């Protein structure tokens, strides 16, 4: 009985460790910007960055149509941030994309 419980505990710990590692690798991959092609109509909010971040506010709203190419990255404050062309985030403004997840774009230029 002890051997069976030990093996079960070992397998559980190993699978948990592997899943945490894979999640961290995937999250680290989006730390820098990637080119994507928009698949669904998406809104981008031009956000004025204030300190503290809770004081940040929306200045303008833009619309991206399917087929639009943009460079995006994940942020520690906002889910997705645009970083190319018209939507070039900097120190004063961030172009925040309203969507979450990965279903609204295809990675690469298609």
trRosetta pair geometry for C-beta under 8 A, 3 or more apart (Angstrom, degrees):
i j d omega theta_ij theta_ji phi_ij phi_ji
1 4 5.8 -55 -149 35 31 112
1 5 6.4 27 155 -14 65 107
2 5 5.8 -57 -147 40 32 109
2 6 6.1 35 154 -23 66 108
3 6 5.6 -54 -145 35 30 114
3 7 6.4 29 156 -18 64 105
4 7 6.0 -54 -148 36 28 109
4 8 6.4 28 153 -17 63 109
5 8 5.6 -56 -145 40 31 113
5 9 6.1 33 155 -20 65 107
6 9 5.8 -54 -146 38 28 111
6 10 6.3 31 154 -20 63 108
7 10 5.6 -55 -148 36 31 114
7 11 6.4 29 156 -17 65 106
8 11 5.9 -54 -146 37 29 108
8 12 6.3 30 155 -18 63 108
9 12 5.7 -56 -147 37 30 113
9 13 6.3 28 157 -17 65 107
10 13 5.9 -56 -146 37 28 109
10 14 6.3 27 156 -18 64 109
11 14 5.7 -56 -145 38 30 112
11 15 6.3 26 159 -16 65 107
12 15 6.1 -58 -145 38 27 106
12 16 6.3 26 156 -17 63 109
13 16 5.8 -57 -147 38 29 111
13 17 6.3 30 155 -20 64 108
14 17 5.8 -56 -148 37 29 112
14 18 6.4 27 156 -17 64 106
15 18 5.8 -53 -145 37 32 110
15 19 6.3 31 157 -18 65 107
16 19 5.9 -57 -147 37 29 109
16 20 6.4 28 156 -17 64 107
17 20 5.9 -56 -147 36 30 109
17 21 6.4 31 154 -19 64 107
18 21 5.6 -55 -149 36 32 113
18 22 6.3 30 156 -18 67 106
19 22 5.8 -52 -144 37 32 110
19 23 6.3 33 156 -19 64 107
20 23 5.8 -55 -147 37 30 112
20 24 6.4 29 155 -18 64 107
21 24 5.9 -59 -150 37 29 109
21 25 6.4 27 155 -18 65 107
22 25 5.8 -54 -147 36 31 111
22 26 6.3 30 155 -18 65 108
23 26 5.8 -57 -147 38 29 110
23 27 6.3 26 156 -16 65 109
24 27 5.8 -56 -143 39 30 109
24 28 6.1 31 158 -20 65 108
25 28 5.8 -56 -145 36 28 111
25 29 6.6 40 152 -32 61 102
26 29 5.7 -48 -157 19 32 119
26 30 7.6 14 155 -5 60 101
27 30 6.4 -66 -161 39 37 99
27 31 7.5 62 141 -49 63 90
27 74 7.4 -83 -157 73 71 153
28 31 5.4 -23 -163 -15 47 123
30 34 7.1 -69 -120 -2 69 120
30 73 6.0 151 171 -155 73 63
30 74 4.2 54 129 6 120 112
31 73 6.8 12 156 -167 17 116
31 74 7.0 -48 -84 61 36 91
32 73 6.0 -85 162 -113 16 132
33 71 4.3 45 166 164 125 107
33 72 6.3 158 -144 79 82 15
33 73 4.3 -79 -84 -45 61 109
33 83 4.7 -99 -99 61 146 137
33 84 7.3 145 171 -42 146 102
34 71 6.7 172 83 -150 22 70
34 72 6.5 -30 59 62 73 67
34 73 7.0 122 8 -83 70 68
34 107 6.1 -23 146 -144 136 96
35 69 6.3 2 -170 -174 100 101
35 70 7.6 165 -145 91 59 24
35 71 5.4 -41 -88 -93 57 74
35 84 7.8 30 -105 -25 77 163
35 107 7.8 96 86 -172 59 57
35 108 6.2 42 93 -133 97 26
35 109 5.4 -30 142 -46 131 90
36 69 7.3 170 85 -147 39 58
36 70 6.4 -24 61 68 83 70
36 71 7.5 127 13 -116 76 26
36 72 5.5 -28 18 22 127 112
36 105 4.0 25 165 169 130 136
36 106 6.5 154 -164 74 80 39
36 107 5.6 -50 -107 -110 84 41
36 108 7.2 32 -112 24 42 26
37 67 6.7 -19 -172 -138 101 27
37 68 7.4 151 -156 75 56 38
37 69 5.6 -29 -99 -95 69 73
37 105 6.3 147 72 -163 42 81
37 106 4.8 -15 58 58 98 94
37 108 6.9 -23 -8 90 103 53
37 109 5.9 116 -59 -134 105 39
37 110 4.6 -99 6 33 163 90
38 41 7.9 66 155 -99 124 22
38 42 5.7 -126 -147 14 124 122
38 64 5.1 -168 -84 136 169 116
38 65 7.0 127 96 99 135 28
38 66 5.6 -140 111 -120 88 37
38 67 6.6 -35 65 35 87 26
38 68 4.4 12 21 54 127 88
38 69 7.6 -136 -1 -71 82 26
38 70 6.8 40 -42 15 104 109
38 104 6.8 -20 -151 152 71 84
38 105 5.6 -47 -106 -104 41 86
39 66 5.7 13 -169 -128 23 99
39 103 7.5 -99 70 152 136 54
39 104 5.8 -171 54 -178 93 35
39 105 5.7 -180 1 -103 93 23
39 106 5.8 95 -55 -22 114 89
40 66 6.3 15 -83 -79 14 99
40 99 7.6 117 75 -89 117 151
40 103 7.6 24 -4 123 134 82
40 104 4.7 -84 41 -137 109 80
41 63 6.6 -10 -170 -171 97 100
41 64 7.2 164 -154 85 48 55
41 65 5.8 -14 -107 -119 81 52
41 66 6.5 -59 -57 -31 59 80
42 63 7.6 147 80 -159 41 54
42 64 4.7 -16 65 61 91 104
42 97 6.1 1 163 -160 127 101
42 98 6.5 -179 -171 46 78 92
42 99 5.5 -63 -131 -18 113 123
42 104 5.6 95 -79 171 125 134
43 61 5.9 -12 -171 -171 114 99
43 62 7.0 147 -159 78 61 45
43 63 5.8 -33 -103 -101 68 62
43 64 7.5 -177 -88 18 17 78
43 97 7.7 142 87 -154 47 54
43 98 4.6 25 70 0 92 136
44 61 7.4 149 78 -160 47 50
44 62 4.6 -20 62 65 98 99
44 63 7.6 -165 19 -76 80 15
44 64 6.0 64 -21 -21 112 109
44 82 5.8 -12 -133 -5 135 142
44 87 5.7 -62 174 -112 159 136
44 95 5.2 8 176 178 118 97
44 96 6.9 151 -161 74 63 39
44 97 5.5 -32 -104 -96 78 61
44 98 7.2 -131 -83 -13 29 85
45 58 4.8 -56 -175 -128 118 113
45 60 7.4 165 -157 85 51 46
45 61 5.6 -19 -104 -105 69 71
45 62 7.8 -171 -76 23 24 73
45 95 7.3 158 75 -158 39 49
45 96 4.8 -23 62 63 94 96
45 98 6.6 90 -15 -63 104 90
46 58 7.0 102 72 -161 54 66
46 59 4.7 -60 102 63 102 99
46 60 4.2 20 35 51 123 90
46 61 7.5 -128 14 -64 80 28
46 62 7.0 70 -30 -11 96 106
46 93 5.7 -10 -172 -172 89 125
46 94 7.9 155 -156 79 44 39
46 95 5.8 -22 -98 -103 62 72
47 56 5.5 38 168 165 109 115
47 57 7.0 177 -152 93 74 22
47 58 5.6 -44 -99 -97 72 55
47 59 6.8 166 -109 5 18 86
47 78 7.5 169 31 -78 157 145
47 93 6.5 144 73 -160 47 67
47 94 4.8 -23 63 63 105 86
47 95 7.5 173 16 -91 81 20
47 96 5.1 33 -11 -5 129 118
48 56 6.2 -177 86 -154 58 70
48 57 5.6 -4 50 60 103 72
48 58 7.8 173 11 -107 79 7
48 59 5.2 92 -34 -45 98 116
48 92 7.0 -29 -145 162 69 76
48 93 6.0 -38 -100 -102 47 77
49 53 7.3 -32 -155 -120 81 73
49 56 5.3 -18 -123 -111 40 116
49 91 7.2 -117 61 160 141 42
49 92 6.1 -170 41 -174 99 25
49 93 6.5 -164 -4 -94 91 20
49 94 5.7 81 -58 -12 110 101
50 53 7.2 143 75 -118 64 26
50 55 3.9 -83 102 99 133 101
50 56 4.9 -173 27 -77 85 53
50 57 7.2 28 -5 1 127 81
51 55 7.1 -2 81 46 16 122
52 55 5.8 105 65 2 61 99
53 56 5.5 -17 -168 -14 56 117
53 77 5.6 -125 -161 -135 150 134
56 94 7.9 -3 -162 31 143 116
58 61 7.0 26 173 -63 126 85
59 93 7.1 -59 22 -124 140 116
62 86 7.6 176 -156 126 166 126
62 87 7.3 -146 65 -81 151 107
62 95 7.8 -21 35 -150 128 111
64 68 4.5 -120 -170 57 97 157
64 70 6.8 -51 -132 -21 151 142
65 68 5.7 113 61 -30 59 112
69 109 5.2 18 -123 -119 134 98
70 82 5.2 -37 169 -140 131 108
70 83 8.0 121 169 45 86 48
70 84 5.4 174 -157 55 60 111
70 85 6.9 -98 -116 33 77 117
70 87 6.1 13 -146 50 127 132
71 82 7.0 105 74 -165 57 61
71 83 4.8 -67 100 74 104 84
71 84 3.7 100 21 -30 103 125
72 80 5.3 0 -175 -173 124 105
72 81 6.7 150 -154 75 71 41
72 82 5.6 -40 -96 -100 80 53
72 83 6.8 146 -104 16 27 86
72 97 6.5 -10 -128 -13 130 147
72 105 7.2 180 26 -18 146 174
73 80 7.5 155 81 -151 28 61
73 81 5.8 -24 65 61 77 92
73 83 6.1 14 6 -4 104 134
74 79 6.8 -52 -136 175 84 43
74 80 6.2 -47 -99 -97 58 56
74 81 7.5 114 -141 14 13 85
75 78 4.5 32 62 52 131 75
75 79 7.4 24 44 56 84 8
75 80 7.4 142 7 -124 90 9
75 81 4.7 62 -34 -17 125 125
75 94 7.4 27 -75 -159 169 142
77 94 7.9 132 82 29 125 179
78 81 5.4 98 80 -64 124 95
78 94 6.3 166 1 138 150 142
78 96 4.5 -112 -159 -123 149 110
78 97 8.0 120 150 35 118 62
79 96 7.7 86 44 -166 74 94
79 97 7.2 -95 86 74 94 84
79 99 7.5 -130 104 98 136 42
79 100 4.8 -77 -166 -104 159 86
80 96 7.2 115 79 -164 59 57
80 97 4.0 -38 93 53 113 117
80 99 6.6 -5 26 72 141 75
80 100 7.4 -174 -13 -103 106 46
81 89 5.3 -5 170 -34 114 161
81 94 5.5 -60 -134 -172 118 104
81 95 6.4 109 -166 70 68 63
81 96 6.1 -36 -102 -101 69 54
81 97 7.0 -154 -84 2 17 89
82 87 3.5 -7 116 133 134 134
82 88 7.8 -74 121 -68 86 24
82 89 6.6 139 79 -30 57 103
82 95 4.1 -52 54 100 103 121
82 96 7.9 -132 8 -61 84 8
82 97 5.9 108 -40 -50 93 102
83 87 7.1 -52 -39 114 13 86
83 88 6.3 51 -163 -134 46 51
83 89 5.3 -58 -97 27 75 98
83 95 7.6 -179 -64 48 42 111
84 87 6.5 22 59 68 49 83
84 88 6.4 30 -129 -86 7 77
85 88 6.6 -174 67 -47 24 92
87 95 3.9 -169 -164 129 94 171
88 95 7.4 73 34 -6 16 131
89 93 6.5 -132 -136 105 60 67
89 94 4.6 28 -137 -129 119 57
89 95 5.2 -127 -66 17 90 81
90 93 6.1 40 46 48 85 72
99 104 4.4 -7 161 2 168 161
101 104 7.1 107 82 -2 89 92
102 105 6.9 -82 -168 54 59 82
106 110 5.5 -7 94 1 137 139
